[in-house]
Every structure is written in structure tokens, then in C-alpha cells.
Amino acid sequence: MSGQPPYGGQPGYPQGGPGYPQGQPGYPQGQAGYPQGGPQPGWQGGQPLYGGQQSQQPGPPGYLHLTIQGSAATSNMLTPNVVIDGRPYPASYGSNTYPLPPGQHHLEIYAQWMRKYGQAEMALNIIPGQQVPVFYRAPLHQFTTGSIGHEKQKAKGKGCLYGIGAFFLVLILLVVVAAIAAGS
């Protein structure tokens, strides 16, 4: 068995030697399925790097500067939910800043009372050190989406809200007129 690699090695992989780290943390040594001398070029921590390139240290973070417009008194009693890349983040009305690693990110914001409403989403490309301004405005009712963009947003749902208000105003006027007519 002179052609067999030692226990834990694999045929076709060098067993240590120059260019392969020896005994460093993060490089399993002597375990089944790993080369004896550490990971091969194009591998990091036992996982392949696509394209065979070595990984680089991430640069400084970029920042998502999210402004949730309105307040509990003027918009919604509930603070909208912020989800970045599938993870929920704490948020409040006004300015919120989130450090993010450089690259593509997916931002989703919604409000929830009895059901989800005011959904808005946006793809972001974060560059190291860059601040990306994003503005979100929840709708004035639960039957439409929210507004999101890089500039201040107008609230959706004003027409529907004014229509409902006008309907109730006319209804109250009819009741008052009917009460006056019945009393005469």
C-alpha cells in the first residue's frame, strides 16, 4: 500500500508542502475528506470558492440610511417592519442607519396590523463607505402598497380616505336633515 495517502488524505491531493498552511485554525487537519496539508487553492474552510479565486477580506461597510416618513400620530400607530436580505431589523419612525457589507441587498418594508399591508421592496447595491438614502412611506389605509425610493415619498391612499370621509359626512348630513324634517 505504498501508493495510498495517509489516513484522512485523498488520492491526487498533495499531502502538505509549500503553499499549504499547516496547523492553522480554520483548516481541518487529518480529517476524512480533507487533504492532509490543508485546503487546496480555490478552497476556503472546506468550501469551494467559485471561479477558483482566493477570497478577499471584505472592505469597509456601506450604510443604508432609511427614513421612515410619518409618525405614530400622522401615519400608522404601528412602526413598519424592515427586512434586509430576509432578516428582520429594528426600525422606528424617522432616521434609521444600517451598516451593510458591500454588494447586492434586498430591502423589504411592510406594516402589519391584522394582515400585512403597505408592502414595498427595493434592490440595493452597497459600495464600501457609501451611504444609500432610502425613504419609505406607509399608505393611509390597509388596501394599497407603500411607497419607497431614494427621495421623499408621498403617502398613497388619500383619494380612498377622502372618499370614505365624504361618504360618512354625507350620511351624517342625511341623518341630521331627516331628524329636522321629522321634528317639523
C-alpha positions as CSV (number, residue, x, y, z in Angstrom):
1,M,0.0,0.0,0.0
2,S,2.8,2.4,-0.7
3,G,0.6,4.4,-3.2
4,Q,-2.1,5.1,-0.7
5,P,-2.2,8.5,1.1
6,P,-2.1,8.5,4.9
7,Y,-5.4,8.4,6.8
8,G,-7.5,11.4,6.1
9,G,-5.8,12.2,2.8
10,Q,-7.2,11.8,-0.6
11,P,-5.6,10.5,-3.7
12,G,-4.5,13.2,-6.1
13,Y,-4.1,15.9,-3.4
14,P,-0.6,16.9,-2.1
15,Q,0.0,16.0,1.5
16,G,1.4,19.3,2.8
17,G,4.3,21.1,1.3
18,P,5.0,24.7,0.3
19,G,2.0,26.9,-0.2
20,Y,-0.3,24.9,2.0
21,P,-0.9,26.1,5.5
22,Q,0.0,23.7,8.3
23,G,-1.9,23.6,11.6
24,Q,-3.8,26.9,11.2
25,P,-7.2,27.5,12.7
26,G,-10.0,27.1,10.2
27,Y,-8.0,24.4,8.2
28,P,-9.1,20.9,9.3
29,Q,-6.0,18.7,9.5
30,G,-6.1,14.9,9.1
31,Q,-9.9,14.6,8.9
32,A,-11.5,12.3,6.4
33,G,-12.5,14.3,3.3
34,Y,-9.8,17.0,3.7
35,P,-6.4,17.0,2.3
36,Q,-3.7,16.3,4.9
37,G,-1.8,19.5,4.3
38,G,-4.8,21.9,4.4
39,P,-7.2,23.2,1.8
40,Q,-6.2,23.4,-1.8
41,P,-6.0,26.6,-3.8
42,G,-9.6,27.6,-4.6
43,W,-10.9,26.3,-1.3
44,Q,-11.6,28.2,1.9
45,G,-12.6,26.5,5.1
46,G,-13.6,23.3,3.3
47,Q,-15.9,25.2,0.9
48,P,-15.1,25.8,-2.8
49,L,-14.6,29.3,-4.0
50,Y,-16.4,29.8,-7.2
51,G,-14.1,30.6,-10.1
52,G,-11.2,29.1,-8.2
53,Q,-10.3,32.5,-6.8
54,Q,-9.0,33.1,-3.3
55,S,-11.3,35.1,-1.0
56,Q,-10.5,38.7,-0.1
57,Q,-11.2,40.4,3.1
58,P,-14.4,42.4,2.9
59,G,-13.9,46.1,2.7
60,P,-15.4,48.7,5.0
61,P,-19.2,48.5,5.2
62,G,-21.6,50.7,3.3
63,Y,-24.6,52.2,5.0
64,L,-28.3,52.1,4.3
65,H,-29.8,55.4,5.6
66,L,-33.5,54.6,5.8
67,T,-36.0,57.3,6.6
68,I,-39.5,56.0,7.6
69,Q,-41.7,59.0,7.0
70,G,-44.5,60.0,9.2
71,S,-45.1,59.2,12.9
72,A,-47.4,57.1,15.0
73,A,-49.8,60.1,15.1
74,T,-49.7,61.1,11.4
75,S,-49.2,57.8,9.6
76,N,-49.7,54.5,11.4
77,M,-50.0,53.5,15.1
78,L,-47.6,50.6,14.3
79,T,-44.0,51.0,13.2
80,P,-43.3,49.4,9.8
81,N,-41.2,46.2,9.7
82,V,-37.8,46.3,8.0
83,V,-36.4,43.1,6.4
84,I,-32.9,43.2,4.8
85,D,-31.8,40.0,2.9
86,G,-34.5,38.0,4.7
87,R,-33.5,39.1,8.2
88,P,-35.7,41.5,10.3
89,Y,-34.1,44.6,11.7
90,P,-35.4,47.0,14.3
91,A,-36.8,50.3,13.0
92,S,-38.5,53.4,14.2
93,Y,-40.1,56.4,12.5
94,G,-37.5,58.9,11.4
95,S,-33.9,58.1,10.5
96,N,-32.5,54.6,10.8
97,T,-29.0,53.6,9.7
98,Y,-27.9,50.1,9.0
99,P,-24.3,49.1,8.2
100,L,-24.2,46.5,5.4
101,P,-21.4,44.6,3.8
102,P,-20.6,45.7,0.2
103,G,-22.7,44.0,-2.5
104,Q,-26.3,43.4,-3.6
105,H,-29.0,43.5,-0.9
106,H,-32.8,43.2,-0.9
107,L,-34.8,45.6,1.3
108,E,-38.4,44.9,2.2
109,I,-40.7,47.1,4.3
110,Y,-44.3,46.5,5.4
111,A,-46.7,47.3,8.1
112,Q,-48.8,44.7,9.8
113,W,-51.9,45.0,11.9
114,M,-54.5,42.3,11.2
115,R,-52.7,41.5,7.9
116,K,-49.6,42.6,6.0
117,Y,-50.1,45.9,4.1
118,G,-48.0,48.7,2.7
119,Q,-45.5,46.3,1.2
120,A,-42.6,47.9,-0.7
121,E,-39.3,46.5,-1.7
122,M,-36.1,47.6,-3.4
123,A,-32.8,46.1,-4.6
124,L,-29.7,47.9,-3.3
125,N,-26.1,47.9,-4.4
126,I,-24.0,48.9,-1.4
127,I,-20.4,50.2,-2.1
128,P,-17.9,50.3,0.7
129,G,-18.2,53.6,2.7
130,Q,-21.2,54.7,0.7
131,Q,-24.4,55.9,2.3
132,V,-27.5,55.0,0.4
133,P,-30.6,57.1,1.2
134,V,-33.9,55.4,1.1
135,F,-37.3,56.8,2.0
136,Y,-40.4,54.8,2.9
137,R,-44.0,56.0,3.4
138,A,-46.7,53.7,4.6
139,P,-50.1,54.1,3.0
140,L,-53.0,55.8,4.7
141,H,-55.1,52.6,4.7
142,Q,-54.6,48.9,4.5
143,F,-55.7,48.3,1.0
144,T,-52.7,49.5,-1.0
145,T,-48.9,49.3,-1.1
146,G,-46.3,51.5,0.5
147,S,-44.0,54.0,-1.3
148,I,-40.3,53.5,-1.5
149,G,-37.5,55.4,-3.3
150,H,-34.3,57.4,-3.0
151,E,-36.3,60.7,-2.5
152,K,-39.1,61.7,-0.1
153,Q,-42.3,59.8,-0.8
154,K,-46.0,60.8,-0.9
155,A,-48.5,58.7,1.0
156,K,-50.7,56.5,-1.1
157,G,-54.4,56.2,-0.4
158,K,-55.5,59.8,0.0
159,G,-58.3,59.5,-2.6
160,C,-59.8,56.5,-0.9
161,L,-59.5,58.1,2.5
162,Y,-61.2,61.3,1.3
163,G,-63.9,59.3,-0.4
164,I,-64.7,57.3,2.8
165,G,-64.7,60.6,4.8
166,A,-67.1,62.2,2.3
167,F,-69.4,59.2,2.4
168,F,-69.7,59.4,6.2
169,L,-70.1,63.2,6.1
170,V,-73.0,62.9,3.6
171,L,-74.5,60.1,5.7
172,I,-74.4,62.3,8.9
173,L,-75.9,65.2,7.0
174,L,-78.8,63.0,5.7
175,V,-79.5,61.8,9.3
176,V,-79.5,65.4,10.6
177,V,-81.8,66.6,7.7
178,A,-84.1,63.6,8.3
179,A,-84.2,64.4,12.1
180,I,-85.0,68.1,11.4
181,A,-87.7,67.1,8.8
182,A,-89.3,64.6,11.3
183,G,-89.4,67.2,14.1
184,S,-91.2,69.9,12.0
